Structure formats: structure tokens, C-alpha cells
Amino acid sequence: MKSITNVLAILVIIITSCNSKKTEAEVKQTDSIATKEVMKPTETAFETLDSATNELVEENKQLEEELAEFEDKNKEILGNWFTPHAAAIKISFFTNGWFEFDNYNSELDESEVVSGRYEFENEKVTLLFEDKRANQVFNFSKDETASYLKAKGYYFVKEN
């Protein structure tokens, strides 16, 4: 009887041991499947990525069109402008909508470089200074030989 009890005890241990190993294997397999599902890209993820890419491409096209339109509208003034007989005083207009004005400040009795944004509309160029000084407006004109910017105390000719 003692040997039957021992055999039964051994069988219980073996069966219990097998069941726990099977459970571990099942857990590992379940974890593996779950991990693969999480890592597997979904169609929704690809659709979202494609949509975001398309939006960026469209936004880039729109910005390129706006830049081309801006450059076309402002092509008459883009570049460098000089004061005849005072080459140190000049204005440069850039395609990004900014200007740089190398000027002589009579109050300080020295040269200065100021910058800001500009607007060109109806044959007028308005300088919107970054340092918040008053806007300055120049009249734009051109003839067969050159282009000009004129304002009180200033007379600029465009560099060719």
C-alpha cells in the first residue's frame, strides 16, 4: 500500500509539473502573439502616415506658390539700392520679406544698420522697422534706364 501511495504521489507531482510547464508555454505563446500584434503596423497607421505626408506635401506646394507670388510681386524692388554719391547708404530687399537699411543717423552722427519687414503696394515701399521706429514710405518709380526709390531726404537707384 505504501508503494501505491508513493506511486500516486509521484504521478500527482508529474501531472502537476506537466500542467505548470504547459501553462508557462501557453503564457509564452500568448505573450509572443500579443507582442507581434502590437508591433505589426496596422492599415490605420499607414493611412495616418500617408495622410500626414500628403498634408506636408500640399503645405510645401502652397508655401512655394506663395513665395513665387511674393517674388513676382516684389521683383521690381528685390536686390540692392544705392544713393548716388553716397554708396555707404543703401537698402537691400530680400525674398523673405525683410530689408536691411545701411543708413547714416544724423542725431547720433554715425552709421547704423537697421532691418525689418517691408511691404510693396501701389508703387509705394513701406519699411516696417524691427526696432519699432516709425514706418518709412518710399515712392517707387522707373524709367527706361533705372528704377528709383524716393522719400524725404532719400534718393535710391537700384543696382543692376
C-alpha positions in Angstrom: 0.0 0.0 0.0 2.9 2.2 0.8 4.3 1.7 -2.7 0.9 2.5 -4.3 0.8 5.7 -2.3 4.3 6.6 -3.4 3.5 5.9 -7.0 0.3 8.0 -6.8 2.3 10.8 -5.1 4.9 10.7 -7.9 2.1 10.7 -10.5 0.5 13.7 -8.9 3.9 15.5 -9.0 4.5 14.6 -12.6 1.0 15.6 -13.7 1.2 18.9 -11.7 4.6 19.5 -13.1 3.5 18.9 -16.7 0.5 21.1 -16.3 2.6 24.0 -14.9 5.0 23.7 -17.9 2.1 23.7 -20.3 0.8 26.8 -18.7 4.2 28.5 -19.0 4.4 27.5 -22.6 0.9 28.8 -23.2 1.8 32.1 -21.5 4.9 32.5 -23.6 2.9 31.7 -26.8 0.2 34.2 -25.8 2.8 36.9 -25.0 4.5 36.3 -28.3 1.3 36.6 -30.3 0.3 39.8 -28.4 3.7 41.3 -29.0 3.5 40.5 -32.7 0.1 42.1 -32.9 1.2 45.3 -31.1 4.3 45.6 -33.3 2.5 44.8 -36.5 1.7 48.0 -38.4 -1.9 48.5 -39.0 -3.5 49.9 -42.1 -4.8 52.8 -40.0 -1.2 53.7 -39.0 -0.1 53.6 -42.7 -3.2 55.7 -43.7 -2.4 58.2 -41.0 1.2 58.4 -42.1 0.2 58.8 -45.8 -2.3 61.5 -44.8 0.2 63.4 -42.8 2.8 63.1 -45.6 0.2 64.4 -48.2 -0.7 67.3 -45.9 3.0 68.3 -45.7 3.5 68.0 -49.4 0.4 70.2 -50.0 1.6 72.7 -47.4 5.0 72.8 -49.1 3.5 73.4 -52.5 1.4 76.2 -51.1 4.4 77.8 -49.5 6.4 77.5 -52.7 3.5 79.1 -54.6 3.2 81.9 -52.1 7.0 82.6 -52.3 6.8 82.6 -56.1 3.9 85.0 -56.0 5.7 87.2 -53.4 8.9 87.3 -55.6 6.9 88.1 -58.7 5.0 90.9 -56.9 8.2 92.3 -55.5 10.7 91.6 -58.3 10.9 95.3 -59.1 12.4 96.1 -55.7 14.3 92.9 -54.7 18.0 93.5 -54.6 20.3 96.4 -53.6 19.6 100.1 -53.8 22.2 102.8 -53.5 22.3 106.5 -53.1 24.3 108.1 -55.9 27.5 109.7 -54.5 26.9 108.2 -51.0 27.4 104.4 -51.6 27.5 103.8 -47.8 23.8 104.5 -47.6 21.9 101.6 -49.1 18.9 99.4 -48.8 18.7 95.7 -49.6 15.4 93.9 -50.1 15.3 90.1 -49.7 12.9 87.4 -50.9 11.9 86.5 -47.4 10.1 89.9 -46.9 12.9 91.5 -44.9 15.1 94.5 -45.7 18.4 95.8 -44.4 19.0 99.6 -44.4 22.6 100.8 -44.0 21.9 104.4 -43.0 23.5 107.5 -41.5 21.9 108.6 -38.3 22.4 112.3 -38.1 21.2 112.5 -34.5 23.9 110.0 -33.4 26.3 111.3 -36.1 27.2 107.7 -37.1 26.3 104.9 -39.5 23.7 102.3 -38.4 22.2 99.2 -39.9 18.5 98.7 -39.2 16.2 96.0 -40.5 12.6 94.9 -40.6 9.9 93.8 -42.9 8.7 95.6 -46.0 5.5 96.0 -48.0 5.4 96.9 -51.7 2.0 98.1 -52.9 0.7 100.7 -55.3 4.2 102.0 -56.2 5.0 102.5 -52.5 7.5 100.7 -50.4 6.8 100.8 -46.7 9.6 99.9 -44.3 8.4 98.4 -41.0 11.4 98.7 -38.7 12.2 95.9 -36.3 13.2 98.4 -33.6 9.7 99.9 -33.7 10.7 103.3 -35.1 8.2 105.0 -37.3 7.5 103.3 -40.6 9.1 105.0 -43.6 7.4 105.1 -47.0 9.3 105.4 -50.3 7.8 106.1 -53.7 8.8 103.7 -56.4 9.3 104.7 -60.0 11.2 103.6 -63.0 12.1 104.8 -66.5 14.0 103.3 -69.4 17.3 103.5 -67.7 16.8 102.7 -64.0 14.4 102.2 -61.0 14.2 104.7 -58.2 13.0 104.9 -54.6 12.4 108.4 -53.2 11.4 109.8 -49.8 12.1 113.0 -47.9 15.9 113.2 -47.7 16.5 110.0 -49.7 17.0 109.1 -53.3 18.0 105.5 -54.2 18.8 103.8 -57.5 18.5 100.1 -58.0 21.8 98.2 -58.6 21.7 96.3 -61.9 
